[in-house]
C-alpha cells in the first residue's frame, strides 16, 4: 500500500514546532544524543519549509 505524501506546509510547520518543544524537553533529560537528533530533525523541517531541500 502506497503512503500519501503530505505537501501541506502547515504540516511541516507543525512538525517543526513540536520538535522545538521536544528539544526543550530533551535538554532537560541531559541526554546529548537525543537532543542532537531532535535538533537535526528540526533543522531538516526548517529547511523543507524554506524550500532549501527536496522531499
C-alpha positions as CSV (number, residue, x, y, z in Angstrom):
1,X,0.0,0.0,0.0
2,X,1.4,3.4,-1.0
3,X,1.6,6.1,1.5
4,X,0.3,9.5,0.5
5,X,2.9,12.3,0.6
6,X,1.8,15.4,2.5
7,X,2.9,18.6,0.8
8,X,1.0,20.8,3.1
9,X,3.4,23.5,4.5
10,X,1.2,23.8,7.6
11,X,2.1,20.1,8.4
12,X,5.8,20.8,8.2
13,X,5.4,23.9,10.4
14,X,3.5,21.9,13.0
15,X,6.2,19.2,13.0
16,X,8.9,21.8,13.4
17,X,7.1,23.4,16.3
18,X,6.6,20.1,18.0
19,X,10.3,19.2,17.5
20,X,11.1,22.5,19.2
21,X,9.1,21.5,22.2
22,X,10.6,18.1,22.2
23,X,14.0,19.6,22.0
24,X,13.4,21.7,25.1
25,X,12.3,18.5,27.0
26,X,15.3,16.5,25.7
27,X,17.7,19.2,27.0
28,X,16.2,18.7,30.5
29,X,17.0,14.9,30.3
30,X,20.7,15.6,29.9
31,X,20.9,13.2,27.0
32,X,23.1,14.8,24.4
33,X,22.4,12.3,21.6
34,X,18.6,12.6,21.9
35,X,18.9,16.4,22.0
36,X,21.1,16.3,18.9
37,X,18.8,14.0,16.9
38,X,15.8,16.2,17.7
39,X,17.7,19.3,16.7
40,X,18.8,17.8,13.4
41,X,15.2,16.8,12.7
42,X,14.1,20.3,13.5
43,X,16.7,21.8,11.1
44,X,15.5,19.4,8.4
45,X,11.9,20.5,8.9
46,X,13.0,24.2,8.7
47,X,14.9,23.6,5.5
48,X,11.9,21.9,3.9
49,X,9.7,24.8,5.0
50,X,12.1,27.3,3.4
51,X,12.4,25.2,0.3
52,X,16.1,24.5,0.8
53,X,15.7,20.7,0.4
54,X,13.5,18.4,-1.6
55,X,11.4,15.6,-0.2
